[in-house]
Each structure stands twice: as structure tokens, then as C-alpha cells.
């Protein structure tokens, strides 16, 4: 039984699901049946925009002919979720910090400057955390 690797890749700012299939005419025919799939000759993978129900469609398409390896895909999806959670965690404290500065009657310019510095620090910290 052949193994098919699934992964996420970005192309021109768009997330795409990549499907790496060993050369087998039966598997290639199964991939071509998937709606929206395109061959990327540079990376030698099939690419398709993610959508609801795509994994189920892939499982049905390959059936017993191949095993889907979703480990890399799941790792990247978990990483994306963690980044979103991290961003949300920093948005709320920054809003509270801005409100606190206003309540203390700091000048508008000073408040904006401190808020901007905190946002910059948060972005730098976020990049270092996820690299």
C-alpha cells in the first residue's frame, strides 16, 4: 500500500493543501478526480485549495489503494491555531493597556506612542516564539 503525504504550503499569499503521490497511474487518476486540484511541476506535488470536506473526499478517492499521511498537515494546522490564540491573547491586554493610559489622563500622543511600542514588542516576541 502506497503512502500519500499531505501538507500545507503557501503560494502567492494563499494557503494550499499539497498532495505528494508516488507515481502510480491508479493514484494519479484518483488525484485528478479531486475538484480544483492542480499539478505543480516545480515542486512535483498536486495542490488544491483547502475546503470543508476535502480530507473525506481524499479518503474516498484513494480508498484502499493508499494510506494518507496527515501528520505534517496536522502539525502545521496546530501551529496556525496556536499562533491565532497567541495573537488574540495579546490583543486584549493591549486594548486594556490603552484604556488604562486614557484613564490616567496621559496625553494622546504619549498613549499612542506607548501602545505602538507594546504592539512592536508583541510582534517581535511572537516571531521569536514561533520560529
C-alpha positions in Angstrom: 0.0 0.0 0.0 1.4 3.4 -1.0 1.6 6.4 1.3 0.4 9.8 0.3 1.8 12.8 2.1 -0.4 15.8 2.9 1.0 19.2 3.8 0.2 22.9 3.8 2.1 25.3 1.5 1.7 29.0 0.8 1.7 30.2 -2.8 1.3 33.9 -3.6 -0.3 34.5 -0.2 -2.8 31.7 -0.5 -2.7 28.5 1.7 -2.9 25.4 -0.4 -3.0 21.7 0.5 -0.2 19.8 -1.1 -0.6 16.1 -2.1 2.6 14.2 -2.7 1.7 11.0 -4.6 4.2 8.3 -5.6 3.9 7.6 -9.4 1.2 5.1 -9.9 -1.4 5.5 -12.7 -4.2 4.4 -10.4 -3.3 7.0 -7.7 -2.7 9.8 -10.3 -6.2 9.1 -11.8 -7.7 9.3 -8.3 -5.9 12.7 -7.6 -7.2 14.1 -10.9 -10.8 13.4 -9.9 -10.5 15.9 -6.9 -12.2 19.2 -7.7 -9.8 22.1 -8.1 -6.5 20.1 -8.0 -3.6 21.4 -10.0 -0.1 19.9 -10.7 2.9 22.0 -9.6 5.8 20.8 -11.8 8.4 22.9 -9.8 7.7 21.2 -6.5 6.4 18.0 -8.1 3.2 17.9 -5.9 -0.5 18.3 -6.5 -2.1 21.4 -5.0 -5.6 22.2 -4.1 -7.3 25.0 -2.1 -8.4 23.7 1.3 -12.2 23.4 1.8 -14.6 21.7 4.1 -14.8 18.0 3.5 -11.6 17.8 1.4 -10.0 15.2 3.7 -13.1 13.0 3.4 -13.0 13.4 -0.4 -9.4 12.4 -0.4 -10.0 9.3 1.7 -12.9 8.3 -0.5 -10.9 9.0 -3.7 -7.9 6.8 -2.7 -9.9 4.2 -0.9 -7.9 1.0 -0.2 -5.2 1.9 -2.8 -3.2 4.2 -0.5 -2.7 5.4 3.1 -3.0 9.2 3.8 -0.2 10.5 6.0 -1.7 13.6 7.6 1.0 14.1 10.3 2.7 17.1 8.8 -0.6 18.7 7.8 -1.9 18.3 11.4 1.3 19.7 12.9 1.0 22.8 10.7 -2.7 23.3 11.4 -2.0 23.1 15.2 0.8 25.6 14.8 -1.6 28.0 13.0 -4.2 27.6 15.7 -1.6 28.3 18.4 -0.5 31.5 16.6 -4.1 32.7 16.4 -4.6 32.0 20.1 -1.3 33.9 20.8 -2.4 36.9 18.8 -5.8 37.1 20.5 -4.1 36.8 23.9 -2.1 39.9 23.1 -4.9 42.0 21.5 -7.0 42.1 24.7 -4.2 43.2 27.0 -3.1 45.9 24.6 -6.7 47.3 24.5 -6.8 47.3 28.3 -3.4 49.0 28.4 -4.7 51.7 26.1 -7.8 52.2 28.2 -5.7 52.3 31.3 -3.5 55.1 29.8 -6.6 57.1 28.9 -7.9 56.7 32.5 -4.7 58.1 33.9 -5.1 61.2 31.6 -1.8 60.8 29.8 -1.6 62.8 26.6 -3.0 61.2 23.5 0.4 61.3 21.8 2.2 59.7 24.8 -0.6 57.0 25.0 -0.3 56.2 21.2 3.5 56.0 21.5 3.4 53.5 24.4 0.7 51.5 22.7 2.7 51.4 19.5 5.8 50.2 21.3 3.9 47.5 23.1 2.5 46.2 19.7 6.0 46.2 18.3 7.3 44.3 21.3 4.4 41.8 20.9 5.2 41.2 17.2 8.9 40.7 17.9 8.1 38.3 20.8 5.6 36.4 18.6 8.2 35.9 15.8 10.8 34.6 18.2 8.3 32.2 19.8 7.2 30.6 16.5 10.5 30.4 14.6 
